[in-house]
Amino acid sequence: MSNVSPKPELVARLEIVKPRLELRARLISSLRQFYDDRGFLDTETPVLIDAPAPEEYIEAPAADGGFLRSSPELQMKCMLAAGYTKMFQIGPCFRKGEYGRRHRPEFTMLEWYQASADYLALAEFTCEMLRYAARRVLNGTVIRRGGRSIDLGLPWEYLTVRDAYSRYAGVDVETALSDDIFDELMVTRIEPELGWGRPTILLDYPACRSSLARLKGTDPTVAERWELYLGGIEIANAFSELTDTAEQKARFALSKEKRKADGYQDYPDAVDFLAMLDSGLPESSGCALGVDRLAMVFAGAEDIADVTYPR
Amino acid sequence: MYSASDLKKGLKIEIEGQPYTITEFEFCKPGKGTALYRCRLKNMMNGSTLDRTFRPVDKIDVPNVEEREIHYTYQDGDSFVFSDADTYEEMHLTKAQLGDKAYFLIENSVCNVVLFNGEPIDITLPTFIEKQIVETEPGARGDTATNVLKPATLDNGYEIQVPLFINQGDMVKIDTRTGEYVERISKA
């Protein structure tokens, strides 16, 4: 018999989050259903990996001689290269040092890939998926948030990064980049304005902000990448995949250099991924969606703590 | 020096020679972008607020701030005189520096002084103090309701809302954080 009594805060917290964990479970189940109905393969790639993608500002925690994945991206792209055409995954990802109302060092990612689709096709797919989930989980397409509403059923707003900077920050995006205030303006001036009334797809990011995305054929200064915003909160990130091995190697080398300069860990080269990429990655697109944040928005909550096991 | 990742609500930091308390804190990270630490800061000297965003590479100065126990002794015009409990060293704070806290000082009682680079800039009062009501409408006998309030005045002119049953000369407990009435200590 243990004579240790349970922590009252934990017991109380578990009781408080129960209805929201139930909502979260219904949300995840409806998302799975959506993929199953469209013939997507439910996949599980390793959580403990040898070589994370060397992305700037994202640090995978070291564990047992390898790393806890910051994303399943490289493994899922290996599957694409091997001939898998549609697959999704819902599972844990890890990012060292990220802790806030909308960040956790351990979080749940929904990531999916589709061959022969570009980033805009994925935006339409995401739109359909969230409407489907909202009808099942919330019995309608309207989400209430801080006294305002977001109707997933309305036509979604498509706003380019260029237009967003001039509209909400009053500067052009080149100036924001050259003055090194791109991220500050994004967080303080732009993001709070996005995704109210209806969802916003913020698209066509500067090429330098998209390490694994394909550049746009008609304008190579931007990458075919978008982010989805609901009520000021970033929910998902998608892009048309870069399929050129030489270009990918050059971008990885550049990222590795910047990571080193900023004092991040040096990862082993992602040799398996680069070899698979070289063997031929089909035209494809992928999207990563933060499940905790989506559950938070669906629940009308302000903090990830409201939709997750207490920590 | 603090790193940006040390920042959190309640931490005291120094910017351009001024001490600040972090009153609001938010960790932000736009997709594929750098982490940003957004802070709302309150100047510990003059109470003004300032919004600052820090990056992971930023180093932030640690202010030389300490708190020490002192006695409040007396008021000399616009100046409030304190003395160190051990060294008897005198310290002066002005009405402007103390704000409403000046009303809750009790002569020869103990509180904490906040020193910045050795200079007093603020005080921390006990959470509750007791003061006498010197002026209020006569109390309604038998009316023990605590939710209906009337104005009353302390000996130093501070106006406070009290329940109807409070009389002139009563001693009351006051919460120094809010400046509000808590309960009656004794009747006149």
HADDOCK unambig.tbl for C-alpha pairs under 7 A between the chains (distance, minus, plus):
assign (segid A and resid 57 and name CA) (segid B and resid 33 and name CA) 6.50 0.50 0.50
assign (segid A and resid 57 and name CA) (segid B and resid 34 and name CA) 5.38 0.50 0.50
assign (segid A and resid 99 and name CA) (segid B and resid 27 and name CA) 6.61 0.50 0.50
assign (segid A and resid 100 and name CA) (segid B and resid 26 and name CA) 6.40 0.50 0.50
assign (segid A and resid 100 and name CA) (segid B and resid 27 and name CA) 4.99 0.50 0.50
assign (segid A and resid 183 and name CA) (segid B and resid 30 and name CA) 6.59 0.50 0.50
assign (segid A and resid 183 and name CA) (segid B and resid 33 and name CA) 6.16 0.50 0.50
assign (segid A and resid 183 and name CA) (segid B and resid 34 and name CA) 6.81 0.50 0.50
assign (segid A and resid 187 and name CA) (segid B and resid 30 and name CA) 6.45 0.50 0.50
assign (segid A and resid 209 and name CA) (segid B and resid 32 and name CA) 6.65 0.50 0.50
